[in-house]
Amino acid sequence: MRQKVHQKKIQKKNPIQKSIKLQNPIIMSNINLKQTTHRRGFLGYLASGAAALGLTALASPIKLNAQQQNANGKKPAPAVAKDAADLWFNKIKGKHRVAFDVTRPHEVFPFAWPRVFLITNGITGSPESECGVVVVLRHAAIPYAFKDHLWAKYGFDEVFKAGEIGPVFQAADAPVAGKTRNPFWNPKPGDFKIPGFGEVAIGINELQASGVLFCVCNAAMTVYSTVIAGQMNLNQEEVYKEWKEGLIPGIQPVPSGVWAIGRAKEHGCAYIFAG
């Protein structure tokens, strides 16, 4: 008898696929900065501005030395010239090194804490010459890097909420100072008084005189100048150029704030978040 061999067909079970309900995309359009003074509203709009930017707008050009063939006919690896921002970090001196990461306006703290660091090191036997302090102004903290006329022209106090300094700021024009000037650039005697400390020298120029180094994020400068230029119907390149030329003397532009934090760490700085 012939035996029929019945082969069982083995069917592979398809994996269970879960249905994913996609929400309808939210279309952001016709955003007007004048309708809101809230920082989140403005920063949300920056996402669209950042997306439109090419990487070439954010990066410094890399200079490469020409490749030369050696006697064996092999090409050596190209030497990369150090960028000015990279060389700037060699200015960090002293054995007590810190980097303050400033991402947004935070009353007086981005400037008070560097001073407190220097004061308390002095109390414990380490003079300013033994302290290396770097302040990285990035993201929404970049207006502090600019001179007074840019604050007046572009309304930084409203755009970035940078004029909200708190009760420690006791200047005669405290309620409206941010509308016409950078409160932390060349402050007058008595402008800042901290309970328990009294009058404190926390102006950028005063901190620079004590050896504190300041740098500002070029990526954020590029994004913000692009968006604000669009809102004011101005030429972006001209606005960026004006901002670059309006930097406070001694403040170093860096490719990005996060890049600067990394470089500071490589130069032995401890990390401190300052707002």
C-alpha positions in Angstrom: 0.0 0.0 0.0 1.2 3.3 -0.9 1.3 5.5 2.1 0.5 9.1 1.5 2.7 11.3 3.4 0.8 14.4 4.5 3.1 17.3 5.0 1.9 19.8 7.4 2.4 23.2 6.1 4.0 25.4 8.7 2.9 28.8 8.4 4.9 31.5 10.1 2.9 33.8 12.2 3.2 37.3 11.3 4.3 39.5 14.2 1.5 41.5 15.8 1.5 45.0 14.5 0.1 47.6 16.7 -1.8 50.3 15.1 -0.4 53.7 15.7 -2.7 56.6 15.7 -1.0 59.6 14.3 -2.1 63.0 15.4 -2.8 65.5 12.7 0.4 67.7 12.4 0.1 71.2 13.9 0.9 73.8 11.3 2.7 76.8 12.7 2.3 79.8 10.5 2.1 83.5 10.6 3.8 83.8 14.0 4.1 87.3 15.2 6.5 88.1 18.0 4.6 91.2 18.9 1.7 89.1 20.1 3.7 87.6 22.9 6.5 88.6 25.2 6.9 85.2 26.7 10.3 83.7 26.2 8.9 80.2 25.3 6.8 81.6 22.6 9.7 83.3 21.0 12.1 80.3 21.4 9.5 78.0 19.9 9.5 80.2 16.8 13.3 79.9 16.6 13.0 76.2 15.7 11.7 77.2 12.2 14.4 79.7 11.8 17.1 77.2 12.8 15.8 74.7 10.3 16.2 77.1 7.5 19.9 77.7 8.3 22.7 75.8 6.6 25.5 74.4 8.7 27.9 76.7 6.9 26.3 79.6 8.7 27.1 78.1 12.1 30.6 76.8 11.6 33.9 78.6 11.4 35.9 77.7 8.3 38.6 75.1 9.0 42.0 76.0 7.6 44.0 73.1 6.3 47.7 73.3 5.4 48.4 72.0 1.9 49.4 68.3 1.7 53.0 67.7 0.8 54.4 64.4 -0.4 57.4 63.1 1.5 60.4 61.2 0.1 58.5 57.9 0.1 55.7 59.4 -2.0 53.2 59.1 0.9 50.9 61.9 1.8 51.1 62.9 5.5 47.9 63.7 7.4 46.9 67.3 6.9 47.7 69.7 9.7 44.7 71.6 11.1 45.2 75.2 12.1 43.8 76.0 15.5 40.8 78.3 15.4 41.1 81.5 17.3 38.3 80.3 19.7 40.3 77.2 20.5 43.4 79.2 21.2 41.4 81.6 23.5 40.9 78.8 26.0 44.7 78.8 26.6 44.0 82.0 28.6 42.5 79.9 31.4 45.0 80.1 34.3 45.1 79.0 37.9 44.6 75.7 39.7 40.9 76.4 40.7 39.0 76.3 37.4 35.3 76.5 36.8 33.0 77.1 33.8 29.6 78.7 34.4 27.0 77.5 31.8 24.5 80.4 31.3 21.6 79.4 29.0 19.0 82.1 29.9 18.6 85.2 32.0 18.5 84.3 35.6 18.4 87.5 37.6 21.9 88.3 38.9 23.1 84.8 39.3 25.2 84.3 36.1 27.4 87.2 37.3 27.0 87.0 41.1 28.2 83.4 41.3 31.6 84.0 39.5 32.2 86.8 42.0 31.2 84.7 45.0 33.6 82.0 43.7 36.4 84.5 43.7 35.5 86.0 47.1 35.2 82.6 48.8 38.5 81.3 47.3 40.2 84.5 48.6 38.8 83.8 52.1 40.2 80.3 52.0 43.7 81.4 50.9 43.5 81.3 47.0 43.8 84.8 45.4 42.2 85.6 42.1 45.5 84.7 40.3 44.9 81.1 41.3 41.4 81.0 39.9 40.3 80.3 36.3 36.7 81.3 35.7 34.9 81.0 32.3 31.4 82.2 31.7 29.7 80.7 28.6 26.8 82.8 27.4 24.6 80.7 25.1 21.0 80.1 23.9 18.8 82.8 25.4 21.6 84.4 27.5 23.5 85.9 24.5 22.1 89.5 24.9 24.4 90.0 27.9 27.3 89.9 25.5 26.2 93.0 23.6 26.7 96.7 24.1 23.9 99.1 25.2 22.9 100.4 21.7 21.8 96.9 20.6 19.6 96.5 23.7 17.9 99.7 22.8 17.5 98.9 19.1 16.4 95.3 19.3 14.4 95.3 22.5 16.5 92.5 24.2 14.8 93.1 27.5 11.4 92.0 26.0 12.7 89.4 23.5 14.8 87.5 26.1 13.1 88.7 29.3 16.6 89.9 30.1 15.4 93.0 32.0 14.0 91.0 34.9 16.9 91.2 37.3 15.3 91.1 40.8 15.6 93.2 43.9 19.4 93.0 44.0 19.5 95.4 41.1 19.1 98.8 42.8 20.1 101.2 40.0 18.2 104.5 39.8 16.7 103.4 36.5 16.2 99.7 37.5 12.5 99.4 36.3 13.4 100.5 32.7 17.2 99.9 32.5 16.9 96.9 30.1 15.1 99.0 27.6 18.1 101.2 26.9 21.2 99.4 28.2 22.9 96.2 29.2 22.5 96.3 33.0 25.6 94.2 33.5 27.9 96.3 31.3 29.6 99.2 33.0 27.2 99.4 36.0 27.4 102.4 38.3 28.6 102.1 41.9 25.7 100.8 44.1 23.8 99.3 41.2 24.0 95.8 42.8 23.7 95.1 46.5 23.4 91.6 47.8 22.0 91.0 51.4 24.9 90.1 53.7 27.5 91.2 51.2 26.5 94.8 50.5 27.6 96.4 47.3 29.2 93.9 44.9 31.2 94.3 41.7 29.4 91.9 39.3 29.4 94.0 36.1 31.0 92.2 33.2 33.8 94.7 33.0 34.4 94.4 36.7 34.6 90.6 36.5 36.9 90.8 33.5 39.2 93.0 35.6 39.3 90.1 38.1 40.4 87.7 35.4 36.9 86.2 34.5 36.7 85.1 30.8 33.4 85.5 28.8 32.5 83.8 25.6 29.3 83.8 23.5 27.6 81.2 21.3 27.9 82.1 17.6 25.3 79.5 16.7 22.7 81.3 18.9 23.8 84.7 17.5 23.1 83.3 14.0 19.7 81.9 14.7 18.4 84.8 16.8 19.7 87.5 14.3 18.0 85.6 11.5 14.6 85.4 13.2 14.7 89.0 14.5 15.8 90.3 11.1 12.8 88.6 9.5 10.4 90.1 12.1 11.8 93.6 11.6 12.1 93.3 7.8 15.9 93.8 8.0 18.7 92.1 6.1 19.9 89.1 8.2 23.6 89.5 7.2 23.6 93.1 8.2 21.9 92.4 11.5 24.4 89.6 12.3 27.3 91.8 11.3 26.0 94.6 13.6 25.7 92.1 16.5 29.2 90.8 15.9 30.6 94.3 15.9 28.5 95.2 19.0 30.0 92.6 21.2 31.5 93.8 24.5 35.3 94.1 24.2 37.0 90.9 25.5 34.0 88.6 24.9 35.1 85.8 22.6 32.7 84.4 20.0 32.8 80.6 19.9 31.2 78.2 17.4 28.6 77.1 19.9 28.0 77.2 23.6 28.1 73.5 24.0 31.4 73.4 22.1 32.7 75.9 24.6 31.6 73.9 27.6 33.4 70.9 26.2 36.6 72.9 25.6 36.5 74.3 29.1 36.2 70.8 30.5 39.2 69.8 28.5 41.1 72.6 30.1 40.3 71.4 33.6 37.2 73.4 34.4 34.5 72.0 36.7 31.0 72.5 35.4 28.5 74.8 37.1 25.0 75.5 35.7 24.1 79.1 36.2 20.7 79.4 34.5 
